[in-house]
Amino acid sequence: MENAFNAFERNPDGSWSYARNVTLEGPGGRMQVTAGARFYRGMVYMGVDLARYLEAHANSGTPPVG
């Protein structure tokens, strides 16, 4: 898996967008995210608030992938 930070960007409204398909290593296992997906805080994807999860990793500088 590659570094997911190269695949997403944070939008001015606080949401996260993905430019291409990516696999994230989430708390419950791997998550496939498709290009064009947009995630907002409070939106749950595969049991995870992905925007909040990405913010925590972005703030800590730790990539959310292996």
PyMOL Python script that loads the backbone (N, CA, C, O; Angstrom):
from pymol import cmd

cmd.read_pdbstr("""\
ATOM      1  N   MET A   1       0.842  -1.187   0.000  1.00  0.00           N
ATOM      2  CA  MET A   1       0.000   0.000   0.000  1.00  0.00           C
ATOM      3  C   MET A   1       0.880   1.240   0.000  1.00  0.00           C
ATOM      4  O   MET A   1       1.953   1.247   0.603  1.00  0.00           O
ATOM      5  N   GLU A   2       0.433   2.269  -0.663  1.00  0.00           N
ATOM      6  CA  GLU A   2       1.200   3.497  -0.731  1.00  0.00           C
ATOM      7  C   GLU A   2       0.736   4.488   0.321  1.00  0.00           C
ATOM      8  O   GLU A   2      -0.259   4.258   1.008  1.00  0.00           O
ATOM      9  N   ASN A   3       1.456   5.584   0.444  1.00  0.00           N
ATOM     10  CA  ASN A   3       1.109   6.622   1.400  1.00  0.00           C
ATOM     11  C   ASN A   3      -0.170   7.319   0.947  1.00  0.00           C
ATOM     12  O   ASN A   3      -0.190   7.925  -0.124  1.00  0.00           O
ATOM     13  N   ALA A   4      -1.215   7.246   1.727  1.00  0.00           N
ATOM     14  CA  ALA A   4      -2.510   7.819   1.365  1.00  0.00           C
ATOM     15  C   ALA A   4      -2.488   9.327   1.340  1.00  0.00           C
ATOM     16  O   ALA A   4      -3.356   9.932   0.710  1.00  0.00           O
ATOM     17  N   PHE A   5      -1.539   9.962   1.995  1.00  0.00           N
ATOM     18  CA  PHE A   5      -1.481  11.419   1.982  1.00  0.00           C
ATOM     19  C   PHE A   5      -1.265  11.953   0.577  1.00  0.00           C
ATOM     20  O   PHE A   5      -1.592  13.110   0.311  1.00  0.00           O
ATOM     21  N   ASN A   6      -0.729  11.154  -0.327  1.00  0.00           N
ATOM     22  CA  ASN A   6      -0.555  11.564  -1.713  1.00  0.00           C
ATOM     23  C   ASN A   6      -1.846  11.455  -2.501  1.00  0.00           C
ATOM     24  O   ASN A   6      -1.921  11.961  -3.621  1.00  0.00           O
ATOM     25  N   ALA A   7      -2.855  10.815  -1.955  1.00  0.00           N
ATOM     26  CA  ALA A   7      -4.099  10.562  -2.676  1.00  0.00           C
ATOM     27  C   ALA A   7      -5.238  11.485  -2.258  1.00  0.00           C
ATOM     28  O   ALA A   7      -6.243  11.548  -2.966  1.00  0.00           O
ATOM     29  N   PHE A   8      -5.131  12.203  -1.144  1.00  0.00           N
ATOM     30  CA  PHE A   8      -6.249  13.031  -0.717  1.00  0.00           C
ATOM     31  C   PHE A   8      -5.832  14.458  -0.441  1.00  0.00           C
ATOM     32  O   PHE A   8      -4.653  14.768  -0.267  1.00  0.00           O
ATOM     33  N   GLU A   9      -6.840  15.318  -0.407  1.00  0.00           N
ATOM     34  CA  GLU A   9      -6.606  16.709  -0.040  1.00  0.00           C
ATOM     35  C   GLU A   9      -7.756  17.183   0.823  1.00  0.00           C
ATOM     36  O   GLU A   9      -8.887  16.714   0.698  1.00  0.00           O
ATOM     37  N   ARG A  10      -7.449  18.112   1.690  1.00  0.00           N
ATOM     38  CA  ARG A  10      -8.476  18.685   2.546  1.00  0.00           C
ATOM     39  C   ARG A  10      -9.084  19.881   1.841  1.00  0.00           C
ATOM     40  O   ARG A  10      -8.367  20.749   1.344  1.00  0.00           O
ATOM     41  N   ASN A  11     -10.392  19.925   1.799  1.00  0.00           N
ATOM     42  CA  ASN A  11     -11.119  21.000   1.122  1.00  0.00           C
ATOM     43  C   ASN A  11     -11.396  22.150   2.090  1.00  0.00           C
ATOM     44  O   ASN A  11     -11.394  21.950   3.305  1.00  0.00           O
ATOM     45  N   PRO A  12     -11.634  23.353   1.561  1.00  0.00           N
ATOM     46  CA  PRO A  12     -11.911  24.511   2.426  1.00  0.00           C
ATOM     47  C   PRO A  12     -13.080  24.309   3.387  1.00  0.00           C
ATOM     48  O   PRO A  12     -13.110  24.917   4.457  1.00  0.00           O
ATOM     49  N   ASP A  13     -14.054  23.453   3.013  1.00  0.00           N
ATOM     50  CA  ASP A  13     -15.204  23.215   3.892  1.00  0.00           C
ATOM     51  C   ASP A  13     -14.921  22.170   4.966  1.00  0.00           C
ATOM     52  O   ASP A  13     -15.812  21.816   5.739  1.00  0.00           O
ATOM     53  N   GLY A  14     -13.664  21.666   5.018  1.00  0.00           N
ATOM     54  CA  GLY A  14     -13.284  20.691   6.036  1.00  0.00           C
ATOM     55  C   GLY A  14     -13.425  19.241   5.591  1.00  0.00           C
ATOM     56  O   GLY A  14     -12.986  18.332   6.296  1.00  0.00           O
ATOM     57  N   SER A  15     -14.030  19.016   4.438  1.00  0.00           N
ATOM     58  CA  SER A  15     -14.158  17.652   3.930  1.00  0.00           C
ATOM     59  C   SER A  15     -12.834  17.205   3.322  1.00  0.00           C
ATOM     60  O   SER A  15     -11.920  18.008   3.134  1.00  0.00           O
ATOM     61  N   TRP A  16     -12.744  15.918   3.018  1.00  0.00           N
ATOM     62  CA  TRP A  16     -11.556  15.329   2.397  1.00  0.00           C
ATOM     63  C   TRP A  16     -11.973  14.718   1.072  1.00  0.00           C
ATOM     64  O   TRP A  16     -12.997  14.039   0.993  1.00  0.00           O
ATOM     65  N   SER A  17     -11.181  14.956   0.022  1.00  0.00           N
ATOM     66  CA  SER A  17     -11.437  14.397  -1.307  1.00  0.00           C
ATOM     67  C   SER A  17     -10.281  13.507  -1.716  1.00  0.00           C
ATOM     68  O   SER A  17      -9.130  13.743  -1.349  1.00  0.00           O
ATOM     69  N   TYR A  18     -10.607  12.482  -2.483  1.00  0.00           N
ATOM     70  CA  TYR A  18      -9.602  11.547  -2.991  1.00  0.00           C
ATOM     71  C   TYR A  18      -9.470  11.707  -4.486  1.00  0.00           C
ATOM     72  O   TYR A  18     -10.462  11.678  -5.215  1.00  0.00           O
ATOM     73  N   ALA A  19      -8.234  11.878  -4.946  1.00  0.00           N
ATOM     74  CA  ALA A  19      -7.956  12.073  -6.366  1.00  0.00           C
ATOM     75  C   ALA A  19      -7.859  10.743  -7.108  1.00  0.00           C
ATOM     76  O   ALA A  19      -8.054  10.697  -8.323  1.00  0.00           O
ATOM     77  N   ARG A  20      -7.562   9.672  -6.396  1.00  0.00           N
ATOM     78  CA  ARG A  20      -7.452   8.356  -7.033  1.00  0.00           C
ATOM     79  C   ARG A  20      -7.808   7.274  -6.016  1.00  0.00           C
ATOM     80  O   ARG A  20      -7.951   7.555  -4.826  1.00  0.00           O
ATOM     81  N   ASN A  21      -7.945   6.071  -6.478  1.00  0.00           N
ATOM     82  CA  ASN A  21      -8.249   4.948  -5.586  1.00  0.00           C
ATOM     83  C   ASN A  21      -7.112   4.769  -4.587  1.00  0.00           C
ATOM     84  O   ASN A  21      -5.941   4.935  -4.928  1.00  0.00           O
ATOM     85  N   VAL A  22      -7.466   4.430  -3.358  1.00  0.00           N
ATOM     86  CA  VAL A  22      -6.465   4.241  -2.314  1.00  0.00           C
ATOM     87  C   VAL A  22      -6.956   3.201  -1.323  1.00  0.00           C
ATOM     88  O   VAL A  22      -8.161   3.019  -1.145  1.00  0.00           O
ATOM     89  N   THR A  23      -6.022   2.524  -0.680  1.00  0.00           N
ATOM     90  CA  THR A  23      -6.337   1.585   0.387  1.00  0.00           C
ATOM     91  C   THR A  23      -5.784   2.151   1.679  1.00  0.00           C
ATOM     92  O   THR A  23      -4.591   2.437   1.781  1.00  0.00           O
ATOM     93  N   LEU A  24      -6.652   2.311   2.665  1.00  0.00           N
ATOM     94  CA  LEU A  24      -6.258   2.820   3.979  1.00  0.00           C
ATOM     95  C   LEU A  24      -6.228   1.673   4.974  1.00  0.00           C
ATOM     96  O   LEU A  24      -7.024   0.738   4.882  1.00  0.00           O
ATOM     97  N   GLU A  25      -5.319   1.749   5.910  1.00  0.00           N
ATOM     98  CA  GLU A  25      -5.282   0.793   7.010  1.00  0.00           C
ATOM     99  C   GLU A  25      -6.025   1.449   8.163  1.00  0.00           C
ATOM    100  O   GLU A  25      -5.463   2.264   8.895  1.00  0.00           O
ATOM    101  N   GLY A  26      -7.294   1.085   8.318  1.00  0.00           N
ATOM    102  CA  GLY A  26      -8.129   1.700   9.343  1.00  0.00           C
ATOM    103  C   GLY A  26      -8.124   0.902  10.628  1.00  0.00           C
ATOM    104  O   GLY A  26      -7.512  -0.163  10.703  1.00  0.00           O
ATOM    105  N   PRO A  27      -8.805   1.413  11.638  1.00  0.00           N
ATOM    106  CA  PRO A  27      -8.862   0.731  12.928  1.00  0.00           C
ATOM    107  C   PRO A  27      -9.493  -0.662  12.848  1.00  0.00           C
ATOM    108  O   PRO A  27      -9.179  -1.537  13.655  1.00  0.00           O
ATOM    109  N   GLY A  28     -10.384  -0.862  11.870  1.00  0.00           N
ATOM    110  CA  GLY A  28     -11.042  -2.160  11.737  1.00  0.00           C
ATOM    111  C   GLY A  28     -10.506  -2.989  10.582  1.00  0.00           C
ATOM    112  O   GLY A  28     -11.077  -4.028  10.252  1.00  0.00           O
ATOM    113  N   GLY A  29      -9.423  -2.548   9.967  1.00  0.00           N
ATOM    114  CA  GLY A  29      -8.852  -3.257   8.825  1.00  0.00           C
ATOM    115  C   GLY A  29      -8.717  -2.349   7.623  1.00  0.00           C
ATOM    116  O   GLY A  29      -8.871  -1.133   7.730  1.00  0.00           O
ATOM    117  N   ARG A  30      -8.430  -2.939   6.489  1.00  0.00           N
ATOM    118  CA  ARG A  30      -8.229  -2.171   5.265  1.00  0.00           C
ATOM    119  C   ARG A  30      -9.542  -1.636   4.710  1.00  0.00           C
ATOM    120  O   ARG A  30     -10.576  -2.303   4.750  1.00  0.00           O
ATOM    121  N   MET A  31      -9.472  -0.410   4.190  1.00  0.00           N
ATOM    122  CA  MET A  31     -10.625   0.245   3.579  1.00  0.00           C
ATOM    123  C   MET A  31     -10.237   0.682   2.178  1.00  0.00           C
ATOM    124  O   MET A  31      -9.218   1.348   1.996  1.00  0.00           O
ATOM    125  N   GLN A  32     -11.031   0.319   1.194  1.00  0.00           N
ATOM    126  CA  GLN A  32     -10.840   0.765  -0.180  1.00  0.00           C
ATOM    127  C   GLN A  32     -11.649   2.036  -0.386  1.00  0.00           C
ATOM    128  O   GLN A  32     -12.850   2.065  -0.121  1.00  0.00           O
ATOM    129  N   VAL A  33     -10.986   3.091  -0.861  1.00  0.00           N
ATOM    130  CA  VAL A  33     -11.661   4.361  -1.131  1.00  0.00           C
ATOM    131  C   VAL A  33     -11.456   4.677  -2.607  1.00  0.00           C
ATOM    132  O   VAL A  33     -10.330   4.644  -3.103  1.00  0.00           O
ATOM    133  N   THR A  34     -12.537   4.981  -3.302  1.00  0.00           N
ATOM    134  CA  THR A  34     -12.450   5.229  -4.737  1.00  0.00           C
ATOM    135  C   THR A  34     -12.237   6.701  -5.052  1.00  0.00           C
ATOM    136  O   THR A  34     -12.613   7.584  -4.281  1.00  0.00           O
ATOM    137  N   ALA A  35     -11.625   6.942  -6.203  1.00  0.00           N
ATOM    138  CA  ALA A  35     -11.371   8.300  -6.675  1.00  0.00           C
ATOM    139  C   ALA A  35     -12.676   9.085  -6.727  1.00  0.00           C
ATOM    140  O   ALA A  35     -13.716   8.550  -7.113  1.00  0.00           O
ATOM    141  N   GLY A  36     -12.615  10.338  -6.342  1.00  0.00           N
ATOM    142  CA  GLY A  36     -13.783  11.200  -6.357  1.00  0.00           C
ATOM    143  C   GLY A  36     -14.586  11.176  -5.075  1.00  0.00           C
ATOM    144  O   GLY A  36     -15.495  11.988  -4.898  1.00  0.00           O
ATOM    145  N   ALA A  37     -14.264  10.254  -4.175  1.00  0.00           N
ATOM    146  CA  ALA A  37     -14.995  10.181  -2.904  1.00  0.00           C
ATOM    147  C   ALA A  37     -14.716  11.420  -2.068  1.00  0.00           C
ATOM    148  O   ALA A  37     -13.600  11.939  -2.063  1.00  0.00           O
ATOM    149  N   ARG A  38     -15.733  11.887  -1.364  1.00  0.00           N
ATOM    150  CA  ARG A  38     -15.598  13.049  -0.485  1.00  0.00           C
ATOM    151  C   ARG A  38     -16.197  12.680   0.863  1.00  0.00           C
ATOM    152  O   ARG A  38     -17.300  12.139   0.934  1.00  0.00           O
ATOM    153  N   PHE A  39     -15.470  12.974   1.924  1.00  0.00           N
ATOM    154  CA  PHE A  39     -15.898  12.610   3.273  1.00  0.00           C
ATOM    155  C   PHE A  39     -15.952  13.836   4.168  1.00  0.00           C
ATOM    156  O   PHE A  39     -15.054  14.679   4.151  1.00  0.00           O
ATOM    157  N   TYR A  40     -17.025  13.920   4.954  1.00  0.00           N
ATOM    158  CA  TYR A  40     -17.239  15.011   5.900  1.00  0.00           C
ATOM    159  C   TYR A  40     -17.205  14.454   7.312  1.00  0.00           C
ATOM    160  O   TYR A  40     -17.482  13.273   7.520  1.00  0.00           O
ATOM    161  N   ARG A  41     -16.867  15.297   8.290  1.00  0.00           N
ATOM    162  CA  ARG A  41     -16.917  14.881   9.696  1.00  0.00           C
ATOM    163  C   ARG A  41     -18.321  14.406  10.017  1.00  0.00           C
ATOM    164  O   ARG A  41     -19.309  15.028   9.626  1.00  0.00           O
ATOM    165  N   GLY A  42     -18.394  13.302  10.730  1.00  0.00           N
ATOM    166  CA  GLY A  42     -19.685  12.734  11.120  1.00  0.00           C
ATOM    167  C   GLY A  42     -20.222  11.717  10.128  1.00  0.00           C
ATOM    168  O   GLY A  42     -21.169  10.991  10.431  1.00  0.00           O
ATOM    169  N   MET A  43     -19.629  11.660   8.954  1.00  0.00           N
ATOM    170  CA  MET A  43     -20.028  10.682   7.935  1.00  0.00           C
ATOM    171  C   MET A  43     -19.258   9.392   8.200  1.00  0.00           C
ATOM    172  O   MET A  43     -18.027   9.398   8.206  1.00  0.00           O
ATOM    173  N   VAL A  44     -19.959   8.301   8.414  1.00  0.00           N
ATOM    174  CA  VAL A  44     -19.315   7.037   8.763  1.00  0.00           C
ATOM    175  C   VAL A  44     -19.174   6.174   7.516  1.00  0.00           C
ATOM    176  O   VAL A  44     -20.138   5.956   6.782  1.00  0.00           O
ATOM    177  N   TYR A  45     -17.960   5.690   7.291  1.00  0.00           N
ATOM    178  CA  TYR A  45     -17.651   4.814   6.166  1.00  0.00           C
ATOM    179  C   TYR A  45     -16.976   3.571   6.720  1.00  0.00           C
ATOM    180  O   TYR A  45     -15.922   3.662   7.350  1.00  0.00           O
ATOM    181  N   MET A  46     -17.573   2.421   6.492  1.00  0.00           N
ATOM    182  CA  MET A  46     -17.054   1.147   7.006  1.00  0.00           C
ATOM    183  C   MET A  46     -16.799   1.218   8.522  1.00  0.00           C
ATOM    184  O   MET A  46     -15.802   0.700   9.024  1.00  0.00           O
ATOM    185  N   GLY A  47     -17.713   1.864   9.221  1.00  0.00           N
ATOM    186  CA  GLY A  47     -17.634   1.954  10.670  1.00  0.00           C
ATOM    187  C   GLY A  47     -16.695   3.013  11.208  1.00  0.00           C
ATOM    188  O   GLY A  47     -16.445   3.060  12.412  1.00  0.00           O
ATOM    189  N   VAL A  48     -16.164   3.871  10.331  1.00  0.00           N
ATOM    190  CA  VAL A  48     -15.182   4.875  10.750  1.00  0.00           C
ATOM    191  C   VAL A  48     -15.613   6.254  10.264  1.00  0.00           C
ATOM    192  O   VAL A  48     -16.040   6.408   9.120  1.00  0.00           O
ATOM    193  N   ASP A  49     -15.501   7.260  11.141  1.00  0.00           N
ATOM    194  CA  ASP A  49     -15.652   8.650  10.726  1.00  0.00           C
ATOM    195  C   ASP A  49     -14.332   8.995  10.035  1.00  0.00           C
ATOM    196  O   ASP A  49     -13.385   9.447  10.678  1.00  0.00           O
ATOM    197  N   LEU A  50     -14.281   8.779   8.731  1.00  0.00           N
ATOM    198  CA  LEU A  50     -13.032   8.857   7.987  1.00  0.00           C
ATOM    199  C   LEU A  50     -12.421  10.257   8.007  1.00  0.00           C
ATOM    200  O   LEU A  50     -11.199  10.381   8.089  1.00  0.00           O
ATOM    201  N   ALA A  51     -13.220  11.301   7.936  1.00  0.00           N
ATOM    202  CA  ALA A  51     -12.679  12.664   7.979  1.00  0.00           C
ATOM    203  C   ALA A  51     -11.977  12.908   9.315  1.00  0.00           C
ATOM    204  O   ALA A  51     -10.878  13.462   9.341  1.00  0.00           O
ATOM    205  N   ARG A  52     -12.584  12.511  10.395  1.00  0.00           N
ATOM    206  CA  ARG A  52     -11.974  12.687  11.722  1.00  0.00           C
ATOM    207  C   ARG A  52     -10.701  11.845  11.852  1.00  0.00           C
ATOM    208  O   ARG A  52      -9.700  12.291  12.413  1.00  0.00           O
ATOM    209  N   TYR A  53     -10.761  10.636  11.329  1.00  0.00           N
ATOM    210  CA  TYR A  53      -9.611   9.733  11.359  1.00  0.00           C
ATOM    211  C   TYR A  53      -8.432  10.332  10.584  1.00  0.00           C
ATOM    212  O   TYR A  53      -7.297  10.310  11.060  1.00  0.00           O
ATOM    213  N   LEU A  54      -8.707  10.866   9.392  1.00  0.00           N
ATOM    214  CA  LEU A  54      -7.652  11.467   8.582  1.00  0.00           C
ATOM    215  C   LEU A  54      -7.093  12.726   9.225  1.00  0.00           C
ATOM    216  O   LEU A  54      -5.888  12.970   9.166  1.00  0.00           O
ATOM    217  N   GLU A  55      -7.961  13.530   9.841  1.00  0.00           N
ATOM    218  CA  GLU A  55      -7.492  14.728  10.542  1.00  0.00           C
ATOM    219  C   GLU A  55      -6.517  14.368  11.646  1.00  0.00           C
ATOM    220  O   GLU A  55      -5.489  15.026  11.809  1.00  0.00           O
ATOM    221  N   ALA A  56      -6.830  13.333  12.402  1.00  0.00           N
ATOM    222  CA  ALA A  56      -5.953  12.913  13.498  1.00  0.00           C
ATOM    223  C   ALA A  56      -4.597  12.489  12.967  1.00  0.00           C
ATOM    224  O   ALA A  56      -3.568  12.825  13.553  1.00  0.00           O
ATOM    225  N   HIS A  57      -4.583  11.751  11.859  1.00  0.00           N
ATOM    226  CA  HIS A  57      -3.313  11.318  11.276  1.00  0.00           C
ATOM    227  C   HIS A  57      -2.567  12.473  10.627  1.00  0.00           C
ATOM    228  O   HIS A  57      -1.341  12.546  10.711  1.00  0.00           O
ATOM    229  N   ALA A  58      -3.302  13.380   9.979  1.00  0.00           N
ATOM    230  CA  ALA A  58      -2.657  14.521   9.340  1.00  0.00           C
ATOM    231  C   ALA A  58      -2.012  15.424  10.390  1.00  0.00           C
ATOM    232  O   ALA A  58      -0.914  15.938  10.178  1.00  0.00           O
ATOM    233  N   ASN A  59      -2.688  15.617  11.515  1.00  0.00           N
ATOM    234  CA  ASN A  59      -2.160  16.457  12.585  1.00  0.00           C
ATOM    235  C   ASN A  59      -0.942  15.829  13.272  1.00  0.00           C
ATOM    236  O   ASN A  59      -0.054  16.535  13.749  1.00  0.00           O
ATOM    237  N   SER A  60      -0.917  14.498  13.315  1.00  0.00           N
ATOM    238  CA  SER A  60       0.210  13.836  13.970  1.00  0.00           C
ATOM    239  C   SER A  60       1.371  13.577  13.013  1.00  0.00           C
ATOM    240  O   SER A  60       2.486  13.272  13.436  1.00  0.00           O
ATOM    241  N   GLY A  61       1.085  13.706  11.692  1.00  0.00           N
ATOM    242  CA  GLY A  61       2.121  13.440  10.696  1.00  0.00           C
ATOM    243  C   GLY A  61       2.336  11.968  10.421  1.00  0.00           C
ATOM    244  O   GLY A  61       3.271  11.597   9.711  1.00  0.00           O
ATOM    245  N   THR A  62       1.472  11.118  10.983  1.00  0.00           N
ATOM    246  CA  THR A  62       1.587   9.670  10.787  1.00  0.00           C
ATOM    247  C   THR A  62       0.673   9.241   9.652  1.00  0.00           C
ATOM    248  O   THR A  62      -0.541   9.419   9.752  1.00  0.00           O
ATOM    249  N   PRO A  63       1.215   8.681   8.575  1.00  0.00           N
ATOM    250  CA  PRO A  63       0.356   8.238   7.473  1.00  0.00           C
ATOM    251  C   PRO A  63      -0.590   7.122   7.914  1.00  0.00           C
ATOM    252  O   PRO A  63      -0.190   6.235   8.668  1.00  0.00           O
ATOM    253  N   PRO A  64      -1.851   7.157   7.448  1.00  0.00           N
ATOM    254  CA  PRO A  64      -2.807   6.133   7.838  1.00  0.00           C
ATOM    255  C   PRO A  64      -2.715   4.862   7.018  1.00  0.00           C
ATOM    256  O   PRO A  64      -3.714   4.159   6.867  1.00  0.00           O
ATOM    257  N   VAL A  65      -1.547   4.550   6.485  1.00  0.00           N
ATOM    258  CA  VAL A  65      -1.361   3.310   5.744  1.00  0.00           C
ATOM    259  C   VAL A  65      -0.065   2.645   6.191  1.00  0.00           C
ATOM    260  O   VAL A  65       0.824   3.290   6.747  1.00  0.00           O
ATOM    261  N   GLY A  66       0.021   1.329   5.935  1.00  0.00           N
ATOM    262  CA  GLY A  66       1.217   0.588   6.270  1.00  0.00           C
ATOM    263  C   GLY A  66       2.258   0.688   5.191  1.00  0.00           C
ATOM    264  O   GLY A  66       3.338   0.113   5.321  1.00  0.00           O
TER     265      GLY A  66
END
""", "prot")
cmd.dss("prot")
cmd.show_as("cartoon", "prot")
cmd.util.cbc("prot")
cmd.orient("prot")
